[in-house]
Amino acid sequence: MPLQLRQLALRVREDQLHEGEAEGVRMRISEHVRALRDGLLGLPDRLASTLAAETDHRKVHVLLKTEITRELEALSHALGSD
């Protein structure tokens, strides 16, 4: 979790954030998680034909891992830019 987000989460736990600020943090996190969900749910549509044609299980593994990592890095980047 990026430092800024950890600091906000700590302030929420310590009741140092006003409720409006805390709600804003929750909304931003929710938006990012929704984007991650959408990205992951889009993987089958993007990869189905490629994976169906691939006979090498190692290539399938690498492709899946690469795409999942890409989605997680996008989330990390988005959270770090808030």
C-alpha positions in Angstrom: 0.0 0.0 0.0 1.5 3.4 -0.9 2.7 5.5 2.0 0.0 8.2 1.4 -2.8 5.7 1.6 -1.3 4.0 4.7 -1.1 7.4 6.4 -4.8 8.2 5.5 -5.8 4.7 6.7 -4.0 5.3 10.0 -5.6 8.7 10.5 -9.0 7.1 9.9 -8.3 4.4 12.5 -7.1 7.1 14.9 -10.2 9.2 14.2 -8.1 12.1 13.1 -9.9 12.4 9.7 -13.2 14.2 9.6 -15.9 12.0 8.3 -16.1 13.8 5.0 -12.4 13.2 4.4 -12.7 9.5 5.4 -15.7 9.1 3.1 -13.6 10.6 0.2 -10.8 8.1 1.0 -13.3 5.2 1.0 -14.8 6.4 -2.3 -11.3 6.7 -4.0 -10.4 3.2 -2.8 -13.7 1.8 -4.0 -13.2 3.4 -7.4 -9.7 1.8 -7.7 -10.9 -1.6 -6.6 -13.8 -1.4 -9.1 -11.3 -0.6 -11.8 -9.2 -3.6 -10.8 -12.3 -5.8 -10.8 -13.3 -4.6 -14.2 -9.7 -5.2 -15.5 -9.6 -8.7 -14.1 -13.0 -9.6 -15.4 -11.9 -8.3 -18.9 -9.1 -10.8 -19.0 -11.1 -13.7 -20.5 -12.4 -11.5 -23.3 -8.9 -10.3 -24.1 -7.1 -13.6 -23.8 -9.6 -16.4 -24.7 -8.6 -16.8 -28.3 -4.9 -16.5 -27.7 -5.0 -19.0 -24.8 -7.2 -21.4 -26.8 -4.7 -21.5 -29.6 -1.7 -22.0 -27.3 -0.5 -25.5 -26.7 2.5 -24.7 -24.5 1.3 -24.5 -20.8 4.3 -22.5 -19.9 3.4 -19.8 -22.4 -0.2 -19.8 -21.1 1.2 -19.4 -17.5 3.4 -16.5 -18.5 0.7 -14.7 -20.4 -1.8 -15.0 -17.6 0.8 -13.9 -15.0 1.8 -11.0 -17.2 -1.8 -9.8 -17.6 -2.7 -10.2 -13.9 0.5 -8.4 -12.9 -0.3 -5.6 -15.4 -3.7 -5.1 -13.7 -2.2 -5.1 -10.2 0.5 -2.6 -11.3 -2.2 -0.3 -12.7 -3.9 -0.4 -9.3 -0.7 0.3 -7.5 0.1 3.2 -9.8 -3.4 4.6 -9.4 -3.3 4.4 -5.6 0.2 6.0 -5.6 -1.0 8.9 -7.6 -3.9 9.9 -5.3 
